[in-house]
Amino acid sequence: MNKRLIGLLAVLQLTGCATVSTLNAAKPGAPVVYSGVRLDWYAIEGGCCATDHFGTQAPAWPRVDLPFSTLLDTLLLPLSVLTVLGFGVQAHGGL
């Protein structure tokens, strides 16, 4: 039963993950480096207009999402940096 619970929590987390949301939003011209972490901090600080800044809504529990977004943003950092530097990598994100 513990494995099922962990699997369920993982699926639920990915559906609300700020990094996944910002990369799926693909807001044109928006920086992509640590976009999920930025969205979480924006929500934690009480930002009002996440959709305007990131192209997506903030997760329901940004404090819970923050460590997972930090990990995923760190894993995706090489792609994000290449995108920002203009090397033709087609990653997109918010803020």
N, CA, C and O atoms as a GROMACS GRO file, in nm:
protein
  380
    1MET      N    1   0.082  -0.120   0.000
    1MET     CA    2   0.000   0.000   0.000
    1MET      C    3   0.086   0.126   0.000
    1MET      O    4   0.047   0.226  -0.059
    2ASN      N    5   0.199   0.123   0.064
    2ASN     CA    6   0.286   0.240   0.067
    2ASN      C    7   0.333   0.279  -0.073
    2ASN      O    8   0.344   0.398  -0.104
    3LYS      N    9   0.362   0.180  -0.158
    3LYS     CA   10   0.407   0.208  -0.294
    3LYS      C   11   0.295   0.275  -0.374
    3LYS      O   12   0.320   0.364  -0.455
    4ARG      N   13   0.173   0.231  -0.353
    4ARG     CA   14   0.059   0.291  -0.423
    4ARG      C   15   0.039   0.436  -0.380
    4ARG      O   16   0.012   0.523  -0.463
    5LEU      N   17   0.053   0.461  -0.252
    5LEU     CA   18   0.038   0.596  -0.200
    5LEU      C   19   0.146   0.689  -0.254
    5LEU      O   20   0.118   0.802  -0.293
    6ILE      N   21   0.267   0.640  -0.257
    6ILE     CA   22   0.378   0.720  -0.311
    6ILE      C   23   0.356   0.747  -0.460
    6ILE      O   24   0.380   0.859  -0.507
    7GLY      N   25   0.312   0.646  -0.533
    7GLY     CA   26   0.284   0.665  -0.675
    7GLY      C   27   0.173   0.766  -0.699
    7GLY      O   28   0.182   0.849  -0.789
    8LEU      N   29   0.069   0.759  -0.619
    8LEU     CA   30  -0.041   0.854  -0.630
    8LEU      C   31   0.005   0.996  -0.600
    8LEU      O   32  -0.030   1.090  -0.670
    9LEU      N   33   0.084   1.010  -0.496
    9LEU     CA   34   0.136   1.143  -0.461
    9LEU      C   35   0.226   1.198  -0.570
    9LEU      O   36   0.225   1.318  -0.598
   10ALA      N   37   0.304   1.111  -0.632
   10ALA     CA   38   0.392   1.155  -0.741
   10ALA      C   39   0.310   1.204  -0.860
   10ALA      O   40   0.342   1.308  -0.919
   11VAL      N   41   0.206   1.132  -0.896
   11VAL     CA   42   0.120   1.174  -1.008
   11VAL      C   43   0.051   1.305  -0.976
   11VAL      O   44   0.044   1.395  -1.060
   12LEU      N   45  -0.001   1.317  -0.854
   12LEU     CA   46  -0.067   1.442  -0.815
   12LEU      C   47   0.030   1.558  -0.815
   12LEU      O   48  -0.006   1.670  -0.854
   13GLN      N   49   0.152   1.534  -0.773
   13GLN     CA   50   0.253   1.640  -0.770
   13GLN      C   51   0.287   1.686  -0.911
   13GLN      O   52   0.300   1.806  -0.934
   14LEU      N   53   0.302   1.594  -1.003
   14LEU     CA   54   0.337   1.633  -1.140
   14LEU      C   55   0.227   1.711  -1.208
   14LEU      O   56   0.255   1.796  -1.293
   15THR      N   57   0.102   1.685  -1.172
   15THR     CA   58  -0.006   1.760  -1.234
   15THR      C   59  -0.010   1.904  -1.185
   15THR      O   60  -0.066   1.990  -1.252
   16GLY      N   61   0.048   1.932  -1.068
   16GLY     CA   62   0.047   2.067  -1.015
   16GLY      C   63   0.185   2.128  -1.007
   16GLY      O   64   0.202   2.234  -0.947
   17CYS      N   65   0.283   2.062  -1.065
   17CYS     CA   66   0.422   2.109  -1.057
   17CYS      C   67   0.438   2.240  -1.134
   17CYS      O   68   0.399   2.250  -1.250
   18ALA      N   69   0.494   2.340  -1.068
   18ALA     CA   70   0.510   2.471  -1.130
   18ALA      C   71   0.605   2.465  -1.250
   18ALA      O   72   0.582   2.535  -1.349
   19THR      N   73   0.709   2.385  -1.243
   19THR     CA   74   0.802   2.375  -1.355
   19THR      C   75   0.732   2.318  -1.477
   19THR      O   76   0.746   2.373  -1.587
   20VAL      N   77   0.659   2.211  -1.460
   20VAL     CA   78   0.586   2.150  -1.572
   20VAL      C   79   0.484   2.249  -1.627
   20VAL      O   80   0.469   2.261  -1.748
   21SER      N   81   0.415   2.320  -1.540
   21SER     CA   82   0.314   2.417  -1.584
   21SER      C   83   0.375   2.530  -1.665
   21SER      O   84   0.320   2.567  -1.769
   22THR      N   85   0.487   2.585  -1.620
   22THR     CA   86   0.547   2.697  -1.692
   22THR      C   87   0.606   2.652  -1.825
   22THR      O   88   0.600   2.726  -1.923
   23LEU      N   89   0.663   2.533  -1.829
   23LEU     CA   90   0.717   2.484  -1.956
   23LEU      C   91   0.606   2.450  -2.054
   23LEU      O   92   0.623   2.468  -2.174
   24ASN      N   93   0.493   2.402  -2.005
   24ASN     CA   94   0.379   2.374  -2.092
   24ASN      C   95   0.312   2.502  -2.140
   24ASN      O   96   0.252   2.504  -2.247
   25ALA      N   97   0.322   2.608  -2.061
   25ALA     CA   98   0.259   2.735  -2.099
   25ALA      C   99   0.326   2.796  -2.221
   25ALA      O  100   0.258   2.859  -2.304
   26ALA      N  101   0.456   2.780  -2.234
   26ALA     CA  102   0.532   2.829  -2.349
   26ALA      C  103   0.501   2.974  -2.381
   26ALA      O  104   0.474   3.009  -2.496
   27LYS      N  105   0.504   3.059  -2.280
   27LYS     CA  106   0.478   3.202  -2.301
   27LYS      C  107   0.594   3.263  -2.380
   27LYS      O  108   0.708   3.258  -2.335
   28PRO      N  109   0.565   3.320  -2.496
   28PRO     CA  110   0.672   3.375  -2.581
   28PRO      C  111   0.750   3.486  -2.511
   28PRO      O  112   0.694   3.574  -2.446
   29GLY      N  113   0.881   3.480  -2.527
   29GLY     CA  114   0.968   3.584  -2.475
   29GLY      C  115   0.996   3.578  -2.326
   29GLY      O  116   1.067   3.664  -2.274
   30ALA      N  117   0.942   3.481  -2.257
   30ALA     CA  118   0.961   3.471  -2.112
   30ALA      C  119   1.088   3.393  -2.080
   30ALA      O  120   1.114   3.290  -2.143
   31PRO      N  121   1.166   3.439  -1.983
   31PRO     CA  122   1.283   3.362  -1.940
   31PRO      C  123   1.241   3.225  -1.887
   31PRO      O  124   1.130   3.209  -1.838
   32VAL      N  125   1.329   3.128  -1.897
   32VAL     CA  126   1.295   2.993  -1.858
   32VAL      C  127   1.378   2.940  -1.741
   32VAL      O  128   1.347   2.834  -1.686
   33VAL      N  129   1.483   3.010  -1.704
   33VAL     CA  130   1.572   2.960  -1.598
   33VAL      C  131   1.500   2.966  -1.463
   33VAL      O  132   1.459   3.073  -1.418
   34TYR      N  133   1.485   2.851  -1.401
   34TYR     CA  134   1.417   2.834  -1.272
   34TYR      C  135   1.277   2.895  -1.273
   34TYR      O  136   1.236   2.960  -1.177
   35SER      N  137   1.204   2.874  -1.381
   35SER     CA  138   1.069   2.931  -1.392
   35SER      C  139   0.972   2.871  -1.291
   35SER      O  140   0.885   2.942  -1.241
   36GLY      N  141   0.985   2.743  -1.261
   36GLY     CA  142   0.896   2.681  -1.162
   36GLY      C  143   0.919   2.734  -1.023
   36GLY      O  144   0.824   2.760  -0.949
   37VAL      N  145   1.046   2.751  -0.987
   37VAL     CA  146   1.079   2.806  -0.856
   37VAL      C  147   1.030   2.950  -0.846
   37VAL      O  148   0.978   2.992  -0.743
   38ARG      N  149   1.046   3.025  -0.953
   38ARG     CA  150   0.999   3.164  -0.955
   38ARG      C  151   0.848   3.172  -0.938
   38ARG      O  152   0.797   3.258  -0.866
   39LEU      N  153   0.777   3.082  -1.004
   39LEU     CA  154   0.631   3.080  -0.990
   39LEU      C  155   0.590   3.044  -0.848
   39LEU      O  156   0.499   3.106  -0.792
   40ASP      N  157   0.658   2.946  -0.789
   40ASP     CA  158   0.627   2.911  -0.650
   40ASP      C  159   0.652   3.029  -0.556
   40ASP      O  160   0.568   3.059  -0.472
   41TRP      N  161   0.766   3.096  -0.569
   41TRP     CA  162   0.796   3.211  -0.482
   41TRP      C  163   0.695   3.323  -0.504
   41TRP      O  164   0.653   3.390  -0.409
   42TYR      N  165   0.656   3.343  -0.629
   42TYR     CA  166   0.556   3.445  -0.660
   42TYR      C  167   0.426   3.416  -0.586
   42TYR      O  168   0.364   3.506  -0.529
   43ALA      N  169   0.385   3.289  -0.586
   43ALA     CA  170   0.262   3.250  -0.516
   43ALA      C  171   0.278   3.260  -0.365
   43ALA      O  172   0.186   3.303  -0.296
   44ILE      N  173   0.393   3.221  -0.314
   44ILE     CA  174   0.418   3.228  -0.169
   44ILE      C  175   0.415   3.372  -0.121
   44ILE      O  176   0.366   3.401  -0.012
   45GLU      N  177   0.469   3.462  -0.201
   45GLU     CA  178   0.473   3.603  -0.166
   45GLU      C  179   0.340   3.674  -0.189
   45GLU      O  180   0.327   3.793  -0.160
   46GLY      N  181   0.240   3.602  -0.241
   46GLY     CA  182   0.108   3.660  -0.259
   46GLY      C  183   0.087   3.731  -0.390
   46GLY      O  184   0.003   3.821  -0.399
   47GLY      N  185   0.161   3.693  -0.493
   47GLY     CA  186   0.144   3.755  -0.624
   47GLY      C  187   0.003   3.736  -0.676
   47GLY      O  188  -0.059   3.631  -0.657
   48CYS      N  189  -0.047   3.838  -0.742
   48CYS     CA  190  -0.188   3.837  -0.782
   48CYS      C  191  -0.214   3.783  -0.922
   48CYS      O  192  -0.323   3.732  -0.949
   49CYS      N  193  -0.119   3.793  -1.010
   49CYS     CA  194  -0.149   3.770  -1.152
   49CYS      C  195  -0.050   3.671  -1.213
   49CYS      O  196   0.024   3.707  -1.305
   50ALA      N  197  -0.049   3.550  -1.163
   50ALA     CA  198   0.047   3.450  -1.212
   50ALA      C  199   0.031   3.423  -1.361
   50ALA      O  200   0.130   3.403  -1.431
   51THR      N  201  -0.092   3.423  -1.409
   51THR     CA  202  -0.115   3.396  -1.551
   51THR      C  203  -0.053   3.504  -1.638
   51THR      O  204  -0.001   3.473  -1.745
   52ASP      N  205  -0.058   3.629  -1.595
   52ASP     CA  206   0.002   3.737  -1.672
   52ASP      C  207   0.153   3.727  -1.678
   52ASP      O  208   0.213   3.759  -1.781
   53HIS      N  209   0.215   3.684  -1.570
   53HIS     CA  210   0.361   3.679  -1.562
   53HIS      C  211   0.419   3.547  -1.612
   53HIS      O  212   0.528   3.545  -1.669
   54PHE      N  213   0.348   3.437  -1.591
   54PHE     CA  214   0.402   3.305  -1.620
   54PHE      C  215   0.324   3.229  -1.726
   54PHE      O  216   0.373   3.127  -1.776
   55GLY      N  217   0.208   3.274  -1.763
   55GLY     CA  218   0.126   3.204  -1.861
   55GLY      C  219   0.049   3.086  -1.804
   55GLY      O  220  -0.011   3.010  -1.879
   56THR      N  221   0.051   3.070  -1.672
   56THR     CA  222  -0.019   2.960  -1.607
   56THR      C  223  -0.052   2.997  -1.464
   56THR      O  224   0.005   3.092  -1.408
   57GLN      N  225  -0.144   2.922  -1.405
   57GLN     CA  226  -0.178   2.945  -1.264
   57GLN      C  227  -0.071   2.885  -1.174
   57GLN      O  228  -0.004   2.788  -1.210
   58ALA      N  229  -0.056   2.942  -1.057
   58ALA     CA  230   0.036   2.888  -0.956
   58ALA      C  231  -0.022   2.759  -0.898
   58ALA      O  232  -0.144   2.741  -0.897
   59PRO      N  233   0.063   2.670  -0.850
   59PRO     CA  234   0.012   2.548  -0.787
   59PRO      C  235  -0.067   2.580  -0.661
   59PRO      O  236  -0.048   2.684  -0.599
   60ALA      N  237  -0.156   2.490  -0.626
   60ALA     CA  238  -0.240   2.511  -0.508
   60ALA      C  239  -0.158   2.515  -0.379
   60ALA      O  240  -0.192   2.588  -0.286
   61TRP      N  241  -0.051   2.438  -0.373
   61TRP     CA  242   0.035   2.434  -0.254
   61TRP      C  243   0.178   2.465  -0.294
   61TRP      O  244   0.259   2.373  -0.308
   62PRO      N  245   0.212   2.592  -0.314
   62PRO     CA  246   0.346   2.627  -0.362
   62PRO      C  247   0.458   2.588  -0.266
   62PRO      O  248   0.568   2.556  -0.311
   63ARG      N  249   0.433   2.589  -0.135
   63ARG     CA  250   0.538   2.550  -0.041
   63ARG      C  251   0.571   2.401  -0.052
   63ARG      O  252   0.686   2.360  -0.033
   64VAL      N  253   0.471   2.321  -0.082
   64VAL     CA  254   0.493   2.177  -0.102
   64VAL      C  255   0.562   2.154  -0.236
   64VAL      O  256   0.648   2.066  -0.247
   65ASP      N  257   0.526   2.231  -0.336
   65ASP     CA  258   0.580   2.215  -0.469
   65ASP      C  259   0.724   2.267  -0.482
   65ASP      O  260   0.799   2.219  -0.567
   66LEU      N  261   0.763   2.361  -0.399
   66LEU     CA  262   0.893   2.428  -0.414
   66LEU      C  263   1.011   2.332  -0.420
   66LEU      O  264   1.093   2.346  -0.511
   67PRO      N  265   1.027   2.234  -0.330
   67PRO     CA  266   1.143   2.145  -0.341
   67PRO      C  267   1.143   2.062  -0.469
   67PRO      O  268   1.249   2.038  -0.526
   68PHE      N  269   1.024   2.019  -0.514
   68PHE     CA  270   1.016   1.939  -0.636
   68PHE      C  271   1.048   2.025  -0.759
   68PHE      O  272   1.116   1.980  -0.850
   69SER      N  273   0.998   2.148  -0.760
   69SER     CA  274   1.029   2.238  -0.872
   69SER      C  275   1.177   2.274  -0.873
   69SER      O  276   1.237   2.287  -0.979
   70THR      N  277   1.235   2.291  -0.756
   70THR     CA  278   1.378   2.321  -0.748
   70THR      C  279   1.459   2.206  -0.809
   70THR      O  280   1.552   2.230  -0.886
   71LEU      N  281   1.424   2.085  -0.776
   71LEU     CA  282   1.494   1.968  -0.830
   71LEU      C  283   1.477   1.959  -0.982
   71LEU      O  284   1.574   1.942  -1.054
   72LEU      N  285   1.354   1.972  -1.029
   72LEU     CA  286   1.330   1.961  -1.173
   72LEU      C  287   1.392   2.078  -1.249
   72LEU      O  288   1.449   2.057  -1.357
   73ASP      N  289   1.383   2.200  -1.196
   73ASP     CA  290   1.447   2.314  -1.262
   73ASP      C  291   1.599   2.297  -1.267
   73ASP      O  292   1.662   2.336  -1.366
   74THR      N  293   1.656   2.239  -1.164
   74THR     CA  294   1.800   2.215  -1.163
   74THR      C  295   1.838   2.110  -1.267
   74THR      O  296   1.939   2.125  -1.337
   75LEU      N  297   1.759   2.005  -1.278
   75LEU     CA  298   1.786   1.903  -1.380
   75LEU      C  299   1.774   1.960  -1.522
   75LEU      O  300   1.847   1.919  -1.612
   76LEU      N  301   1.682   2.053  -1.540
   76LEU     CA  302   1.660   2.114  -1.672
   76LEU      C  303   1.744   2.238  -1.696
   76LEU      O  304   1.732   2.302  -1.801
   77LEU      N  305   1.829   2.274  -1.602
   77LEU     CA  306   1.908   2.397  -1.613
   77LEU      C  307   1.993   2.403  -1.741
   77LEU      O  308   1.997   2.508  -1.804
   78PRO      N  309   2.062   2.295  -1.780
   78PRO     CA  310   2.140   2.306  -1.904
   78PRO      C  311   2.055   2.343  -2.026
   78PRO      O  312   2.097   2.426  -2.107
   79LEU      N  313   1.938   2.285  -2.038
   79LEU     CA  314   1.849   2.320  -2.150
   79LEU      C  315   1.800   2.463  -2.139
   79LEU      O  316   1.789   2.534  -2.239
   80SER      N  317   1.770   2.506  -2.018
   80SER     CA  318   1.722   2.643  -1.997
   80SER      C  319   1.830   2.744  -2.034
   80SER      O  320   1.801   2.844  -2.101
   81VAL      N  321   1.952   2.718  -1.992
   81VAL     CA  322   2.062   2.810  -2.023
   81VAL      C  323   2.087   2.814  -2.173
   81VAL      O  324   2.108   2.922  -2.230
   82LEU      N  325   2.086   2.699  -2.238
   82LEU     CA  326   2.106   2.697  -2.384
   82LEU      C  327   1.995   2.774  -2.456
   82LEU      O  328   2.021   2.842  -2.555
   83THR      N  329   1.874   2.764  -2.407
   83THR     CA  330   1.762   2.838  -2.466
   83THR      C  331   1.784   2.988  -2.450
   83THR      O  332   1.766   3.064  -2.546
   84VAL      N  333   1.822   3.030  -2.330
   84VAL     CA  334   1.842   3.173  -2.304
   84VAL      C  335   1.957   3.227  -2.389
   84VAL      O  336   1.952   3.341  -2.436
   85LEU      N  337   2.061   3.145  -2.409
   85LEU     CA  338   2.176   3.189  -2.488
   85LEU      C  339   2.152   3.183  -2.638
   85LEU      O  340   2.234   3.228  -2.716
   86GLY      N  341   2.038   3.126  -2.678
   86GLY     CA  342   2.001   3.126  -2.819
   86GLY      C  343   2.062   3.016  -2.901
   86GLY      O  344   2.090   3.037  -3.020
   87PHE      N  345   2.085   2.900  -2.844
   87PHE     CA  346   2.145   2.789  -2.918
   87PHE      C  347   2.043   2.700  -2.986
   87PHE      O  348   2.075   2.586  -3.021
   88GLY      N  349   1.921   2.748  -3.005
   88GLY     CA  350   1.823   2.675  -3.080
   88GLY      C  351   1.749   2.567  -3.005
   88GLY      O  352   1.673   2.492  -3.065
   89VAL      N  353   1.768   2.558  -2.875
   89VAL     CA  354   1.693   2.462  -2.795
   89VAL      C  355   1.555   2.522  -2.773
   89VAL      O  356   1.544   2.638  -2.733
   90GLN      N  357   1.452   2.446  -2.798
   90GLN     CA  358   1.316   2.501  -2.795
   90GLN      C  359   1.246   2.476  -2.662
   90GLN      O  360   1.139   2.414  -2.659
   91ALA      N  361   1.302   2.522  -2.553
   91ALA     CA  362   1.235   2.516  -2.423
   91ALA      C  363   1.166   2.649  -2.400
   91ALA      O  364   1.215   2.754  -2.442
   92HIS      N  365   1.052   2.646  -2.334
   92HIS     CA  366   0.975   2.767  -2.307
   92HIS      C  367   0.934   2.768  -2.160
   92HIS      O  368   0.929   2.662  -2.097
   93GLY      N  369   0.906   2.884  -2.107
   93GLY     CA  370   0.863   2.891  -1.967
   93GLY      C  371   0.809   3.028  -1.932
   93GLY      O  372   0.780   3.109  -2.019
   94GLY      N  373   0.794   3.052  -1.802
   94GLY     CA  374   0.735   3.176  -1.755
   94GLY      C  375   0.830   3.268  -1.683
   94GLY      O  376   0.944   3.230  -1.656
   95LEU      N  377   0.786   3.385  -1.653
   95LEU     CA  378   0.854   3.499  -1.589
   95LEU      C  379   0.963   3.550  -1.674
   95LEU      O  380   1.031   3.645  -1.637
   0.00000   0.00000   0.00000
